[in-house]
């Protein structure tokens, strides 16, 4: 039995436009996705902002009811057996919210230990063990409002582990952290599967998914566009070439013209200080450098380089389709 | 047993949070004194010591009610802003066991309001309040706090589903002062108001506190107050699952 299973999972939201003449509009956030996560696996759901990652995770942790399809966690239906699911899962999200700032880190954990039904006689040892694990020992009696973003994030991780859940859902747990803080959280995540936990991680950092995940599903516009090991995904776009052109002030129309060229797989623009870098992935054996430059007529062009595609290029190609 | 422990620990931590908020704390210290001062100036014109004691007790319960009605809504709104509401809903314990200690914590702050108002009346306006039945007076306060917590809980359940409903907390503050006879006896109000007052626990809590302080028979009022408080909690528990399901369908839990 898979630890997490989603079958044709779908979720639409109703939203309104206008003030006096309100019009209802339906937005499809998740469009019928299917995947399975095996016990003890670290599975990554990778996608850009607004791709449907958080909506998917919220359906799996029983906070949202799907509008179509079904999902099971440890064989339990997330709609019909929501309370049973909640006893067995932990949920951690990124950012500074989700903490009672006026309480100490210790009191935060004590409160959630009660909410998660941790037996009274086990609470103290469990909380102290987790504070040790996430490196908050000696700061636990300070109010959380004085914690750094990284400390709050580690407090989130400790909270998610309080009731020793079999399955953990981590929604962008390193978002907004400095490199050292993010590395510490990643080390903690890596240790979770060693302890036998099943982890579903959402992120929009390709390197993070590559470093941590056994398997990855790339989600874009509510659909899963690729699934496999990081190596599988790299192989998928291992052919072709990437042309990088440094440009000072590129117009949106020029980017669209480059995108329309025959042989172009994907186009992205990266901001680098005063310049932008136009990253163009091309099909194998296609030479497009001159054609690209011709479409940039009128822009100041700097350095031009060619290289082999990386995993990040694979991701950009997948979510650009 | 574990449910009782959950309620007690949660109540204590909620109470801790309320007391640590400088603005809430300042408001809670100052507001009841304003209510009391206004009531004392208005009723001093009547030149009757008994009327002043009547107003003093009314102003005290006004403060208690204000603390619950306005704070119950804003407490849920704060859970949304802090991003903790989703964590509370996704916890395996029944949501009503999580919500009730929160409103109970707020109602407990109301006890300060009552004590502060009575002391303000004593020292600033010379109103000497002699409690005829101290034990029944204490029980009446306890019963009123519990029933206010029950009513606040019922409000809070609706605030979980409807984001803007916290405004209703403010809306209900003043009508309850009037309808439940905090300052003006119910008998002076139009008869169509009476049934509304009867289904509101503050009416009976107010009567019980006055009867026990001034030497009457507070028990029937106290029982009615407690009965209604328990009924509010019962209705709240029953609708909690339905409200949460509606919020999970609409996806409104994460909205601020």
Interface residues (C-beta under 8 A of the other chain):
Chain A: X13 X14 X58 X61 X62 X63 X64 X65 X83 X86 X87 X91 X93 X95 X97 X98 X99 X100 X101 X102 X103 X107 X110 X111 X112 X114 X115 X116 X117 X119 X120 X143 X159 X163
Chain B: X2 X5 X6 X9 X10 X13 X16 X17 X20 X21 X82 X83 X84 X86 X87 X88 X89 X90 X91 X92 X93 X98 X245 X248 X249 X250 X251 X253 X254
